[in-house]
Amino acid sequence: MEYENSDYTRVDCLTETHAVEFDFAKKWAESIGQALHYNAMTGKKGKVVLILTNPKKEMVYFRRVENLGRKYDFDVEYITNNILKITKDGKCNNPKCRCHYKGN
């Protein structure tokens, strides 16, 4: 669930334990700053989830974030279209998802 901090920044997903930032691989550096900021604002452990649309080429970004996560104590994961079961036309398998609305 998205959460608005007192400074009006928005955590993509706030869980009981983590403040999670989801971002595309090429925005790896920005995602680190956001996760660290969300940790400071919420008191919950920061977490970056990188979206890898081309895992073979983009795994280098994940490794960078992973190394910095160990150093600065935030968690890191990645997801891919395959993990999410995204089709070639960019749709997921949940018919209620926004990706299925007209205009997307």
N, C-alpha and C positions, 0 to 999 in steps of 0.2 A: 504494500500500500504506500502511495506517495505521501510524503510528509513535508509540511512547510515549517522551516526553522524560524526563529524569532527575527532573523535578519532577512527573511523572505527568500532565502535560497531553498531549493526543493530537493529533498532526498528522494531518489527514484523508488526505493523500497526500504521501509523501516520495519525491522523484525524485532523480536524480543531481545536479540543479542547483537544485531548488526545494522549499520547504516550503509546501504548498498548503492553503489553507482554502477549503472549499466552504460557502456559506451562502445562505439565501434573502435576497432584496433588502431586505426590511424590517429585516434584521439587519446592514445594511451597516456601521454604525459598529463593532459588535462584531467583525466579520470583519477589519477593519483591525488592531485591537489583537491579535487572535490571530495574524495573519500576521506582524506585527512581533515578537511574542513568539517565534514559531516560528523566525524568522530568528536571533534572539539565542540560542536554545537549540541550534540545529542548525548554524549557520554557513552555511546555504543561503539563497538569496534568497527572500524571502516572496512569496507570490502569493495573490491573492483571486480566486476564481471565484464570481461571483454567479449564483444561479439565479433567472431572471426568469420567473415564471409568467404575468405579464401585461406583456409588454415595453413596450407603449405607455405604460402608467402608471408602470412601474417603472424605465424607462431613466434617470430623474432620479437614482436611487440609484447606478446604475452610473457616471454622469458624476461624481458626488461622489467615489466611490472612485477613479476614474480620475485625477481632478485631484490627489488626495492621494497616489496612487501615484507620480505624477511628482515631487511635492515630497519624498516620503520614501523614494523608490527601492525600490518593490515593484511587481511586475507585476499586471495586472488583466485579467480576461476575463469573459465572461458566457456562460451557456448558457440555452436556452429549451426548453420542451416540444417545439417543432417541431424544433430541432436534435437533441434526444435521441430524437425520434420517439415521444414519450409519447402514448398514446391518451387519449380523453376520460375513460375509467375509471381513468386513472392507471397504466396498465401500459406497459412498454417492449416492444420486439420480441425480447428475449432470453428464451426460455422457462425458462432456468436462473436468472434473476434472482429476488431475494427478493420483488419485487413480485408475482410469480405464485404464491407460496406461499399455501396456504389460510390464512384469517384476515387477509389483507392486503386 
